[in-house]
Amino acid sequence: MNEQQTIESPCISICELDAESGLCTGCLRTREEIAIWGRADAATRLEILDKLRDRRAESGGGRRRETKRRQKR
């Protein structure tokens, strides 16, 4: 197993870009961050995750929303 597989995607299957902010309303990634995730190395993925933590904190949301993928189980 390589490092990319061990860093889980922040996607929670609520995929809609906010017109004003340009961020996904589910995971808070930008369109560019979403596009590069699949080919990003571990360091890049960790940088994106750090940005997401900051964005959640700035927006007043502490915890990540529940994923729809987990609800389907």
C-alpha atoms as a printed R data frame, in Angstrom:
   type eleno elety resid chain resno       x      y      z
1  ATOM     1    CA   MET     A     1   0.000  0.000  0.000
2  ATOM     2    CA   ASN     A     2   1.430  3.405 -0.922
3  ATOM     3    CA   GLU     A     3   1.060  6.644  1.039
4  ATOM     4    CA   GLN     A     4  -1.616  8.087 -1.255
5  ATOM     5    CA   GLN     A     5  -3.907  5.198 -0.332
6  ATOM     6    CA   THR     A     6  -3.430  5.711  3.394
7  ATOM     7    CA   ILE     A     7  -4.541  9.373  3.352
8  ATOM     8    CA   GLU     A     8  -8.307  9.227  2.974
9  ATOM     9    CA   SER     A     9 -10.014 11.737  0.724
10 ATOM    10    CA   PRO     A    10 -11.899 14.463  2.589
11 ATOM    11    CA   CYS     A    11 -14.840 14.006  0.198
12 ATOM    12    CA   ILE     A    12 -18.112 13.312  2.006
13 ATOM    13    CA   SER     A    13 -20.211 12.830 -1.150
14 ATOM    14    CA   ILE     A    14 -21.926 16.197 -0.804
15 ATOM    15    CA   CYS     A    15 -20.438 17.679 -3.953
16 ATOM    16    CA   GLU     A    16 -21.533 21.191 -4.845
17 ATOM    17    CA   LEU     A    17 -19.320 24.204 -5.405
18 ATOM    18    CA   ASP     A    18 -20.447 27.375 -3.702
19 ATOM    19    CA   ALA     A    19 -20.687 30.126 -6.328
20 ATOM    20    CA   GLU     A    20 -19.451 32.840 -3.973
21 ATOM    21    CA   SER     A    21 -16.526 31.119 -2.266
22 ATOM    22    CA   GLY     A    22 -15.629 28.564 -4.932
23 ATOM    23    CA   LEU     A    23 -15.393 25.883 -2.252
24 ATOM    24    CA   CYS     A    24 -17.174 22.541 -2.181
25 ATOM    25    CA   THR     A    25 -19.988 22.772  0.369
26 ATOM    26    CA   GLY     A    26 -19.239 19.234  1.554
27 ATOM    27    CA   CYS     A    27 -15.469 19.065  1.987
28 ATOM    28    CA   LEU     A    28 -14.424 22.737  1.613
29 ATOM    29    CA   ARG     A    29 -11.859 21.998 -1.120
30 ATOM    30    CA   THR     A    30 -11.372 24.234 -4.135
31 ATOM    31    CA   ARG     A    31 -11.989 22.897 -7.629
32 ATOM    32    CA   GLU     A    32  -8.210 22.687 -8.122
33 ATOM    33    CA   GLU     A    33  -7.686 20.765 -4.870
34 ATOM    34    CA   ILE     A    34 -10.385 18.294 -5.876
35 ATOM    35    CA   ALA     A    35  -8.846 17.849 -9.328
36 ATOM    36    CA   ILE     A    36  -5.309 17.157 -8.107
37 ATOM    37    CA   TRP     A    37  -6.180 14.893 -5.161
38 ATOM    38    CA   GLY     A    38  -5.993 11.639 -7.119
39 ATOM    39    CA   ARG     A    39  -2.455 12.238 -8.347
40 ATOM    40    CA   ALA     A    40  -1.150 14.228 -5.366
41 ATOM    41    CA   ASP     A    41   1.676 12.880 -3.242
42 ATOM    42    CA   ALA     A    42   1.304 12.473  0.517
43 ATOM    43    CA   ALA     A    43   2.862 15.862  1.309
44 ATOM    44    CA   THR     A    44   0.439 17.672 -1.009
45 ATOM    45    CA   ARG     A    45  -2.529 15.790  0.439
46 ATOM    46    CA   LEU     A    46  -1.484 16.729  3.963
47 ATOM    47    CA   GLU     A    47  -1.141 20.396  2.918
48 ATOM    48    CA   ILE     A    48  -4.683 20.309  1.537
49 ATOM    49    CA   LEU     A    49  -5.994 18.725  4.737
50 ATOM    50    CA   ASP     A    50  -4.289 21.456  6.789
51 ATOM    51    CA   LYS     A    51  -5.989 24.115  4.660
52 ATOM    52    CA   LEU     A    52  -9.343 22.395  5.185
53 ATOM    53    CA   ARG     A    53  -8.915 22.437  8.973
54 ATOM    54    CA   ASP     A    54  -8.188 26.171  8.800
55 ATOM    55    CA   ARG     A    55 -11.193 26.799  6.555
56 ATOM    56    CA   ARG     A    56 -13.509 24.877  8.889
57 ATOM    57    CA   ALA     A    57 -12.199 26.813 11.889
58 ATOM    58    CA   GLU     A    58 -12.593 30.159 10.085
59 ATOM    59    CA   SER     A    59 -16.166 29.311  9.116
60 ATOM    60    CA   GLY     A    60 -17.058 28.462 12.716
61 ATOM    61    CA   GLY     A    61 -17.453 24.758 12.011
62 ATOM    62    CA   GLY     A    62 -15.267 22.641 14.214
63 ATOM    63    CA   ARG     A    63 -15.990 19.098 13.142
64 ATOM    64    CA   ARG     A    64 -16.216 17.634  9.686
65 ATOM    65    CA   ARG     A    65 -19.724 16.789  8.481
66 ATOM    66    CA   GLU     A    66 -20.731 13.124  8.307
67 ATOM    67    CA   THR     A    67 -20.160 11.491  4.954
68 ATOM    68    CA   LYS     A    68 -23.061 10.178  2.931
69 ATOM    69    CA   ARG     A    69 -20.877  7.192  2.043
70 ATOM    70    CA   ARG     A    70 -20.830  6.075  5.686
71 ATOM    71    CA   GLN     A    71 -24.564  6.604  6.046
72 ATOM    72    CA   LYS     A    72 -25.194  4.117  3.214
73 ATOM    73    CA   ARG     A    73 -23.514  1.244  5.090
